[in-house]
């Protein structure tokens, strides 16, 4: 498969780890730590068009299932990224 369908729905095939999801696209965005969440979402979706970035605000928890076509962008109360956005 050359890529994943846009999220939702969750897509992972037989993948259970980030490396399996690659398909030649970027998997992690450490350079976005501390950046604005909306800008981070736009960057992620531009650099890996096979994923949908979903912003998680304080107190919001994403579903625990592993998805190759989803990236959670966890932000603080100021809307800045607090964790390295990673596929899964």
CORVEN-V618907 format. One record per residue. N is the residue number from 0. RES is the residue in one small letter. SS is DSSP state (@ for helix, = for strand, . for the rest). OMEGA is omega as a letter, one per 40 degrees, with the letter a starting at -180 (* if undefined). D_LAST is the distance of its C-alpha to the last C-alpha in Angstrom with 2 decimals. Layout:
BEGIN
n=(N | N)
res=(RES | RES)
ss=(SS | SS)
omega=(OMEGA | OMEGA)
d_last=(D_LAST | D_LAST)
END
This chain:
BEGIN
n=(0 | 1 | 2 | 3 | 4 | 5 | 6 | 7 | 8 | 9 | 10 | 11 | 12 | 13 | 14 | 15 | 16 | 17 | 18 | 19 | 20 | 21 | 22 | 23 | 24 | 25 | 26 | 27 | 28 | 29 | 30 | 31 | 32 | 33 | 34 | 35 | 36 | 37 | 38 | 39 | 40 | 41 | 42 | 43 | 44 | 45 | 46 | 47 | 48 | 49 | 50 | 51 | 52 | 53 | 54 | 55 | 56 | 57 | 58 | 59 | 60 | 61 | 62 | 63 | 64 | 65 | 66 | 67 | 68 | 69 | 70 | 71 | 72 | 73 | 74 | 75 | 76 | 77 | 78 | 79 | 80 | 81 | 82 | 83 | 84 | 85 | 86 | 87)
res=(x | x | x | x | x | x | x | x | x | x | x | x | x | x | x | x | x | x | x | x | x | x | x | x | x | x | x | x | x | x | x | x | x | x | x | x | x | x | x | x | x | x | x | x | x | x | x | x | x | x | x | x | x | x | x | x | x | x | x | x | x | x | x | x | x | x | x | x | x | x | x | x | x | x | x | x | x | x | x | x | x | x | x | x | x | x | x | x)
ss=(. | . | . | . | . | . | . | . | . | . | . | . | . | . | . | . | . | . | @ | @ | @ | . | . | . | . | . | . | = | = | @ | @ | @ | . | . | . | = | @ | @ | @ | @ | @ | @ | @ | @ | @ | @ | @ | . | . | . | . | = | = | = | = | = | . | . | . | . | . | . | . | . | . | . | . | . | . | = | = | = | = | = | = | . | . | . | . | = | = | . | . | . | = | = | = | .)
omega=(a | a | a | i | i | i | e | e | i | i | i | a | i | a | i | i | a | a | i | a | a | a | i | a | i | a | a | a | a | a | a | i | i | a | i | a | i | i | i | i | a | i | a | a | i | a | i | a | i | a | i | i | a | a | i | i | a | a | i | a | i | i | a | a | a | a | i | a | a | i | i | i | a | a | i | a | i | i | a | a | a | i | i | i | a | i | i | *)
d_last=(17.44 | 17.47 | 14.41 | 12.39 | 14.08 | 13.32 | 11.33 | 12.81 | 12.97 | 9.62 | 9.79 | 8.76 | 12.35 | 12.90 | 9.79 | 8.63 | 7.50 | 6.37 | 10.06 | 10.44 | 8.45 | 10.92 | 13.82 | 15.64 | 13.49 | 12.36 | 9.01 | 9.98 | 12.69 | 14.82 | 17.79 | 16.69 | 17.27 | 20.22 | 20.21 | 20.64 | 17.54 | 18.88 | 19.67 | 16.24 | 14.76 | 17.47 | 16.90 | 13.20 | 14.17 | 17.26 | 15.85 | 13.19 | 14.71 | 12.29 | 9.78 | 10.76 | 10.50 | 11.36 | 13.63 | 13.91 | 17.52 | 19.13 | 19.37 | 16.62 | 13.73 | 10.77 | 10.43 | 9.16 | 7.90 | 4.81 | 4.69 | 5.39 | 7.34 | 5.96 | 6.09 | 7.92 | 11.22 | 13.05 | 16.76 | 20.05 | 23.19 | 24.19 | 21.04 | 20.00 | 16.58 | 16.51 | 13.29 | 11.84 | 9.29 | 6.33 | 3.77 | 0.00)
END
